Amino acid sequence: MIVTVVLAGEAGFWIVLALGLAARYLLRWRRTGAALLLCLPLVDLVVLGATVLDLRGGAAAHASHGLAAAYVGFTAAYGHSLVLWADGRFAHRFAGGPKPPAAPKYGRARAAHEWRIFRRTLLAAGITVVLISLLILLVDDPARTVALTAWYPRTAWVTGISLLVAASYTVFPKRPR
């Protein structure tokens, strides 16, 4: 059930984002578009709420409950930048806005870009770990939360990979050919 909620949350995020941008740029309803975009965090609250209700209802934690925490952590850390990214492209395509700048490809600018991604990943991992820890405290039964503790090393791996990518662009900067 929780996997379905996470998938619906992901779809809901993109649908609400598209509706908000369509209202803003296609229909010229600025306030409605802004209101829809402000509703994006509600999608996360629904996913988190369903996860809490499932665990409070006596369900044993599965990997899907950890996935829900990771989803909320990711959207909390990356959501604003995703909205800005989509907004820039939508404005360019449908409202005559300027072409959004591409991510830098080379040198220090690319390394700085990768470090910004690492900081967001670190924030996402931190939020995920806090949420998983809170879910474990909420259930208060180690036998029912074993699957949640498996998310700690997963989160560390993702963060470590992001750190290695950022560091590699710093130590070995990509140069134009």
N, C-alpha and C positions, 0 to 999 in steps of 0.2 A: 504494500500500500504506500509506503513512504517513498519508494522509487517513483511511483506514479505522481505523487505530490511534488517531488523535486523536478521531474520532467515537466509537469504542468506549470510549476513556478518558473522554470527557464523559458518555456513558451510564453507564459504570461508576461514576463519581463519584456521580451521582444515585442509582443503585441501591444502592451501599454506604451512602450517607447515609440513604436510606429504610429499609434493613434495620436500620441501627444505631438509628435513632429508633423503629422499630417494636419492636425488641427491648427498648429502654429503656422505652417508654411503654405499648405494648399487651401485651407479654408480661411486663413487670416484671423483665426480666433486665438489671439495671443493668450488671453487669460485661461481659456479652456485648455489650450496646449500646455501652459505652465502648470495648471492644476493636475492634468494627467501625468505630467512628468514628476510632479511632487508625490504622486501615488505609487511610484516605483518601489519605495521601501516597504509599502504594504504587502507586496508580493513576498518579500523576505519574511515578514511577520507571519504570513499565512503558512509558509513552509516551516518556520520555527514552531509556530503554534501547533500544527499538526503533529510534528515530531514529539513535542512535549506531551500532548494529549495521548498519543500512542503509547509512550513510555509510562505515563501516569496510569494508563488503563491496564497496566500489568504486562505489556509486551516485553519480551526479552530484546535487548538491543541487538541490532544487526548492523552490517556494514552500511546499509541504507540510511540508518540514523546518523552515522558519521558523515555520510555523503551529504545529508541535509545540512549539517553543521558546516561542512566545507563549502557548500554552495552559498550559504549565507555569508560566510567569511569572505569568499571570493567577490560576491556582489557588493558587499560593504566596502571592500578595498578598491575594487576596480570599477564599480558602478558609475561613479561620477565621470571618470575618464572615458568610459564607454559611451555615456550620454553625450559628452562633448565631441567625441569622435563622430558619432552618428549625426549629431546636430550640424556639425560642419559640412559633412557630406550631403546631408539632406538640403541644407541651405544652398549649397553650390548647385545641386542638381535641379531643385525645384523653385528656388527663389532668387536666382541670379547672384548668389553670394560668391565671394572669392574662392578659388580652388584651395582646399585645405592643404597645408604643408605636409609633405611626406616625412616619415621618420628619417633622421639622418642615417647615411650609409657608412660613413668613414670617420676615422680619427677620434678626437676627443669628444666631438658632438655625439657620435654613436655610443661611445663609452658612457657618457653622461645619461643618454637615453636608457641604456641597459641598467644603470644604477637606479634610475627612477622606477623601472619595472621591478627591480629587486626590492626596493622599498615597499612597493605595493604588495608584492608577494609576501614579504615579511609581515606586513600588516595583516594580510589575509590569513596567514598561518597563525599569527597571534590570536586573531579573532576566533579562528577555528578551534584552537587549543582551549581557549577560555570557554567557548560554547560546549565543547565536549566535556570539559571538566565540570561545568555546571550541570550537564545532563547526567553525568556520573553521580554527582552529589544529589541530584533530584531523585534518581532511582534508589540510591543508597543500598545497593545489593551487588557486591562484586561478581557474583555468579551471573547476573543478568547484564553486566556491562563490559564483559571481556571484549566483545567486538568493537566497542568504542575505543578502548585503549590501543587497539591496533592502528588507529588513525594518528597517534602521536609520531611514530616513525615515518609514516607516509608523508605527513606534513613536513617533517624534517628533511626528507628526501627532496621534495619539491622545492623547498627553500634552498637547500644545498645546491641543487642544479641551477637555480636562478642565480645564486651567488657565483658559481663557477662561470656561468655565461658572462655575467657582468665583469668579473675579474679577468676573463680571457680577452675581452675587448679593451681592457685597460692595459694589460701586459703585452698583448699582441694586437695592437690596433689594426683594423682592416684598412687597407690603402686602395685608392683607385688604381685600376690596371692600365 
